[in-house]
Amino acid sequence: MNKCNKLIISVLALGLAGCLTVSPQQRLNHAGNVSYANGNYKTAIEDYHLAVVKARENNDKQYEAIAMYGLGRAYGNTCMYSKSVKWFLNSIALRKSIPDTDIAYLSQNHLELARLHKAHNKNSKANEQFEMAIPLLDALNMQENDPISYAYMLKGYSSTLEKAGNIEKAKEIKSLIKKLRENNPNKRAGFVSFPYPTNCSG
């Protein structure tokens, strides 16, 4: 499922909630997601920060971790690398202590941090995150459920492996990518990631 589809579903879900109770942290995180999807990263950051505050006030660790993840992505898209890394690591640390949900997975956090490191040519750090994400994705059976998205993820991993000098491992990954694509010729990716800016200074 791509970002636009997820956003539409999120909007519908909040609309259908109607009279149901929706927490302040959920509303703020949703507002952050809308701003993020529209490229309004400054506004998204403000909303995600407020969502973190409200989640802490209400002892909602799920939405605290989710809003932290949002901050990692939003800061990453404004070339604030250090802040982005900080919030991703905070989100990862918290998510490790709570269960995954149907909208938030620890694997997502590792993959987004890997993509951030990749955009800043921190290839060894990116590889560490990819290597933590892959077993989690395998546990979710992503190779079977969304093989083309899995192949796209592996393409990023093979690139950072090559740049870090691990040529043999990169070859193994490329072989798996080829196999996934050949075995699933008519399938499309259910999720397509959006890369972080690569022209940031510093």
N, C-alpha and C positions, 0 to 999 in steps of 0.2 A: 504494500500500500504506500503510495507516495505522500509527500508532505501535504499537497493540496487536498487529497482525499481525506487524510486524517483531520485536516482543519475543518472540512465540511462536516464530517461526522461529529467533531467536537462541538461545532456550532449547533448542529441539530440536537445533540445530546443536552446541551444547556437549555435550548429552547423547549425541549420536551420535558425538562425537569420541572418547568412551570412552577407549580405550587410546592414542589419538593424542596427540601432544604439543601442548598448548595453553599458550602463553606466559603468564607472570605478568601482563604488561600486558593481555593479552586477557581474562584472568579478572577482573582488577580493573575494567577498563572495562565488562565485562558486568555485574558487580555494581553498578557505578554506574548503568548503564542500567535495571536492575531497580528500584533505589531511586528513580531519577528517574521512572519510569513509575508508581510508587506514591505519588509526591508527597513522598518523603522526601529533600528536596533537601540537607539538611545531610550525611546519610550519603553521598549521591551525590557531593557535593563532595569528601569525604574519599577515597572510592574513586578518583575521577578524578585527584586529586592524586597518589595512590600510583601510578596507572597511568602518569602522565607520568614520574614518577621511574624506574619500572621500564623504561619504553620508552627513556628516555635511557641507562640503564645498559646496555641490550641493543642500542643503536643502531637502534631500530625507529622510524623517522620516521613511518611510516604511523600506528601506534598512538599516537605522541606527538601528532600532529595531531588524531587522532580523540578522544583524551582531552581535549585542549585545547578542542575543540568542545563536548564534554560539559560542561566547566567553564563555558564561556560561557553555555550554556543554563541550567545549574543556578543560577549566580549571578544570571542574569537573572530567574529565578523567585523569588528571595529579595530582590528590589529592590536588589541591589548592582550598580547600573548601571555604574559605573566599572570594577569588577573584571570584569564580564561583557564590556564592550567590549574590555578588555585581552586577555582570553583568546581572544575571537573574532579579534582582529587578529593575535595570535600564531599561531593556528591557520591563518589565511588566509596569512600570510607563509610558514609552513612548507609548507602544501599547494601553494603555487605552485611549490615546488622539487621536488615529487614528483608522480608520476602519480595521477590519480583511480583509485579501485577500484570494485568493484561494490557496496560499502557506504558509500563516502565520496566526495563530489564537492565541488569548490571552490564550485560554485553554491549548495550547501546553506549553506555558511558565510556567503556574502554575503547570502542571503535571511534567515537567522536574525538576522544583525546588522541588516538593514533592519527586520525586525519589532520588534527591541528598540528601535531608534531611534524607530520609529513609536509604540510604547507610551509613550515619554517625550516625545512631541511634538517630536522632533528631525527634522523633516520633510525638510529639505534633505539632512541626512546619510543619512536613509533612502533618499531618491531616488538618491543616489550609489551605494549598495549595490545597489538594485534594478537600476540601469543597468549595473552590472558583472555581475550575475547573469544578466540576460536573454539576452545573446549566448551565454553558456555553456549555458543551457537550450535555446536554439535549436540549438546544435551537437549537443545530445543528442536533438533532434527531439521535444521535449516537447509541442509544439503538436499533433502527430499521435499520440504515444504516450499522453498523458494530458491531453487538451484542457481538461477541467473543472478539474483542479488548476491548470493554467496560467491559466485564467480567474480562479480564486480569487486566485492570486498577483498578477495584473494588477489585481484589485479593490483590493488593498492599495496597490499602486503608484499607481493613479488617485486614491486618497484622499490620499496624502501629496503628490502633485502639486498637487491642489486647495488643500490647506492651505498649501503653499509659494507659492501664487499663480500657478502655471503652468496656467492654466485651459484653454488651447488644447490643450496636450499631454494633459491629463486627458481631454478630449473624444475625442481620437484613441484613447486606450487604452480608453475606455468603448465606443467603436464596435467595437473588436477583440473585447472581451469579449462583446458582443452577438452578433457573428458566430460566435464559438466556441460559444456556447450554442445558437444556432439551428442550426448545422451538426452538432451532436452532442446531439440531444434526449434520447436514451435512455442516454447514458453517465453514469457517476458518477465522482467524483474518486477516483483511486488513492491520493492522499495528501491529508490534511487537516492543516493546521498548527494548532498550539495557541498562542493569543496570550499575550503576556507581560502581567503585571499592569499596569494603568494607574492604580492608586491609590497608587503609591509616592510618598513624600514626597521633596522635593528634586529 
